[in-house]
């Protein structure tokens, strides 16, 4: 049986006659109104009576006839009267727990204070906007009983992030002390991040610094863009590792950590990341990449692809290296993540067809 709300007790406005739990976790509650209420709308009353549930949910239950008064369905605007008997079927309370999932983790380094992972593509780092499952955090909760709680229950251990389809080095804190010290390094730019990307076009310079302020896109909710007047400071250094015909392999070193920074900066200088459709990158098939040259024969890199199959179907960006100090010992750490198979294949085919 639910405990009485203190305000309800003081007024003795209603009496709860029963509260039964259904097999599916739903709860059937029955309340009798004893006297005239100061605010008699049934939706407002039930929101006050059951504060764990939103008013929108309460209104939905009323419209779906999950609420009856004296055995009859009513509208949200119904004015409660003395001796009314209200019956309501409440859904199970929302859980704040992160469900553990056996998601494969490619562990680069681990000790009692931190965990370093080579994140795979198509993996969101933490639950957000209804994504309660299938994230890196779900895999972490399954793997370890010791994760920092500094960022709250939905982001245990998460010190920094990578985009869903960016692969590579990501550091996870196991203790709160390790978390605070690692976060300090990232916040004050005491870390060094090195990414590898395949971009479109012929680079005019072998190296350069991009300093362009960034902010949210004014119309596209998921996108970011250059905002000269209102954007946040954002700096990226790049170095060309190898130039191909129509493409380049570049090393990207962000000084700041804005969301989508590397992708937006490269797109802005007219060299978007390959397959980054959001920011102007293009998908390419094996046949397009070969550009009229003989396709790979069985056993050669790329031979498993159909000529019309995309060589890589996500943006070609990989967090290859990260330099940090160990949060407890203070020892300098150089963390490296090998290239994922799709980027490794892309570079192999560029070497073959576009050198």
KAWOFEN-V195351 format. One record per pair of residues at least 24 apart in sequence whose C-alpha atoms are under 7 Angstrom apart, sorted by the first residue. I is the first residue (numbers start at 1). J is the second residue. D is the distance in Angstrom with one decimal. If there is no record, write none. Layout:
i=I j=J d=D
i=I j=J d=D
//
This chain:
i=5 j=49 d=6.9
i=13 j=37 d=6.8
i=25 j=91 d=6.9
i=25 j=92 d=5.0
i=26 j=89 d=6.6
i=26 j=90 d=5.5
i=26 j=91 d=4.4
i=26 j=92 d=4.8
i=27 j=89 d=5.5
i=27 j=90 d=5.0
i=27 j=91 d=6.4
i=27 j=92 d=7.0
i=28 j=88 d=5.8
i=28 j=89 d=4.4
i=28 j=90 d=6.3
i=29 j=87 d=5.8
i=29 j=88 d=5.4
i=29 j=89 d=6.4
i=30 j=86 d=5.7
i=30 j=87 d=4.5
i=30 j=88 d=6.5
i=31 j=85 d=5.7
i=31 j=86 d=5.1
i=31 j=87 d=6.5
i=32 j=83 d=6.1
i=32 j=84 d=5.7
i=32 j=85 d=4.4
i=32 j=86 d=6.1
i=33 j=82 d=5.2
i=33 j=83 d=5.1
i=33 j=84 d=5.4
i=33 j=85 d=6.4
i=34 j=82 d=5.3
i=34 j=83 d=5.6
i=35 j=82 d=4.6
i=36 j=81 d=6.1
i=36 j=82 d=5.5
i=40 j=79 d=4.8
i=40 j=80 d=5.0
i=41 j=76 d=7.0
i=41 j=77 d=5.4
i=41 j=78 d=5.5
i=41 j=79 d=4.8
i=41 j=80 d=6.4
i=42 j=76 d=6.0
i=42 j=77 d=6.5
i=42 j=78 d=5.7
i=42 j=79 d=6.2
i=42 j=80 d=6.2
i=43 j=76 d=5.3
i=98 j=138 d=6.4
i=98 j=154 d=6.8
i=99 j=133 d=7.0
i=99 j=138 d=6.1
i=100 j=138 d=4.8
i=100 j=139 d=6.1
i=100 j=141 d=5.2
i=100 j=142 d=4.4
i=101 j=138 d=5.3
i=101 j=139 d=5.1
i=101 j=142 d=5.5
i=102 j=139 d=5.7
i=102 j=142 d=6.0
i=103 j=139 d=4.8
i=112 j=174 d=6.9
i=113 j=173 d=6.2
i=113 j=174 d=5.0
i=113 j=175 d=5.8
i=113 j=178 d=6.1
i=114 j=172 d=5.7
i=114 j=173 d=4.6
i=114 j=174 d=5.1
i=115 j=171 d=6.0
i=115 j=172 d=5.0
i=115 j=173 d=6.4
i=116 j=169 d=6.8
i=116 j=170 d=5.8
i=116 j=171 d=4.6
i=116 j=172 d=6.1
i=117 j=169 d=5.7
i=117 j=170 d=5.4
i=117 j=171 d=6.5
i=118 j=167 d=6.8
i=118 j=168 d=4.5
i=118 j=169 d=4.8
i=118 j=170 d=6.5
i=118 j=337 d=5.6
i=119 j=167 d=5.1
i=119 j=168 d=5.0
i=119 j=169 d=6.4
i=119 j=170 d=6.7
i=120 j=167 d=5.1
i=120 j=168 d=7.0
i=121 j=164 d=6.5
i=121 j=165 d=4.5
i=121 j=166 d=5.9
i=121 j=167 d=5.3
i=122 j=164 d=5.3
i=122 j=165 d=4.8
i=123 j=164 d=5.0
i=123 j=165 d=6.6
i=124 j=164 d=4.6
i=125 j=161 d=6.4
i=125 j=162 d=6.9
i=125 j=164 d=6.9
i=126 j=154 d=6.9
i=126 j=155 d=5.9
i=127 j=154 d=6.4
i=146 j=174 d=5.4
i=147 j=173 d=6.2
i=147 j=174 d=4.0
i=147 j=175 d=5.9
i=148 j=173 d=5.7
i=148 j=174 d=4.9
i=148 j=175 d=4.5
i=148 j=176 d=4.7
i=148 j=179 d=6.5
i=149 j=176 d=6.4
i=150 j=176 d=6.0
i=150 j=179 d=7.0
i=159 j=183 d=6.0
i=165 j=314 d=6.2
i=165 j=315 d=6.7
i=166 j=317 d=5.5
i=166 j=318 d=5.7
i=167 j=317 d=6.8
i=167 j=318 d=4.8
i=167 j=319 d=6.0
i=168 j=318 d=5.3
i=168 j=319 d=4.2
i=168 j=320 d=5.7
i=168 j=337 d=5.6
i=169 j=319 d=5.5
i=169 j=320 d=6.4
i=169 j=321 d=6.6
i=169 j=322 d=6.8
i=169 j=336 d=6.8
i=169 j=337 d=5.7
i=178 j=327 d=5.2
i=178 j=328 d=6.7
i=181 j=327 d=5.5
i=182 j=327 d=5.9
i=189 j=255 d=7.0
i=191 j=323 d=5.5
i=191 j=324 d=5.1
i=192 j=322 d=5.7
i=192 j=323 d=5.0
i=193 j=253 d=5.7
i=193 j=254 d=6.5
i=193 j=321 d=6.0
i=193 j=322 d=4.7
i=193 j=323 d=6.6
i=194 j=251 d=6.7
i=194 j=252 d=5.8
i=194 j=253 d=4.9
i=194 j=319 d=6.2
i=194 j=320 d=5.8
i=194 j=321 d=5.0
i=194 j=322 d=6.3
i=195 j=251 d=5.7
i=195 j=252 d=4.9
i=195 j=253 d=6.3
i=195 j=317 d=6.9
i=195 j=318 d=5.4
i=195 j=319 d=4.4
i=195 j=320 d=5.1
i=195 j=321 d=6.7
i=196 j=250 d=5.8
i=196 j=251 d=4.8
i=196 j=252 d=6.2
i=196 j=317 d=5.9
i=196 j=318 d=5.3
i=196 j=319 d=6.5
i=196 j=320 d=6.3
i=197 j=249 d=5.8
i=197 j=250 d=5.4
i=197 j=251 d=6.5
i=197 j=273 d=6.6
i=197 j=316 d=5.5
i=197 j=317 d=4.5
i=197 j=318 d=6.4
i=198 j=247 d=6.9
i=198 j=248 d=5.6
i=198 j=249 d=4.6
i=198 j=250 d=6.3
i=198 j=273 d=5.9
i=198 j=274 d=5.8
i=198 j=316 d=5.7
i=199 j=247 d=5.7
i=199 j=248 d=5.4
i=199 j=249 d=6.5
i=199 j=271 d=5.6
i=199 j=272 d=5.5
i=199 j=273 d=4.2
i=199 j=274 d=5.1
i=200 j=246 d=6.0
i=200 j=247 d=4.5
i=200 j=248 d=6.4
i=200 j=271 d=5.0
i=200 j=272 d=5.8
i=200 j=273 d=6.4
i=200 j=274 d=6.1
i=201 j=246 d=4.5
i=201 j=247 d=4.8
i=201 j=248 d=6.7
i=201 j=271 d=5.9
i=202 j=243 d=6.9
i=202 j=246 d=5.8
i=202 j=247 d=6.2
i=202 j=248 d=6.7
i=206 j=239 d=5.8
i=206 j=240 d=5.1
i=207 j=238 d=5.4
i=207 j=239 d=4.3
i=207 j=240 d=6.2
i=208 j=237 d=5.9
i=208 j=238 d=5.7
i=208 j=239 d=6.9
i=209 j=236 d=5.8
i=209 j=237 d=4.4
i=209 j=238 d=6.4
i=210 j=235 d=5.6
i=210 j=236 d=5.1
i=210 j=237 d=6.2
i=210 j=265 d=6.9
i=211 j=235 d=4.5
i=211 j=236 d=6.6
i=224 j=260 d=6.8
i=225 j=264 d=6.3
i=234 j=258 d=6.7
i=236 j=262 d=7.0
i=244 j=350 d=6.9
i=244 j=354 d=5.2
i=244 j=355 d=4.9
i=245 j=354 d=5.0
i=245 j=355 d=6.4
i=273 j=315 d=6.2
i=273 j=316 d=6.2
i=274 j=315 d=5.8
i=274 j=316 d=5.6
i=275 j=312 d=7.0
i=275 j=313 d=6.2
i=275 j=314 d=5.5
i=275 j=315 d=4.7
i=275 j=316 d=6.6
i=276 j=314 d=6.5
i=276 j=315 d=4.4
i=283 j=310 d=6.5
i=283 j=313 d=6.7
i=284 j=310 d=5.4
i=284 j=311 d=6.3
i=285 j=309 d=5.1
i=285 j=310 d=4.1
i=285 j=311 d=5.6
i=286 j=310 d=6.3
i=286 j=311 d=5.8
i=289 j=353 d=7.0
i=290 j=353 d=5.5
i=301 j=345 d=6.6
i=302 j=345 d=6.9
i=311 j=346 d=6.3
i=312 j=342 d=5.8
i=312 j=346 d=6.9
i=316 j=343 d=6.3
//
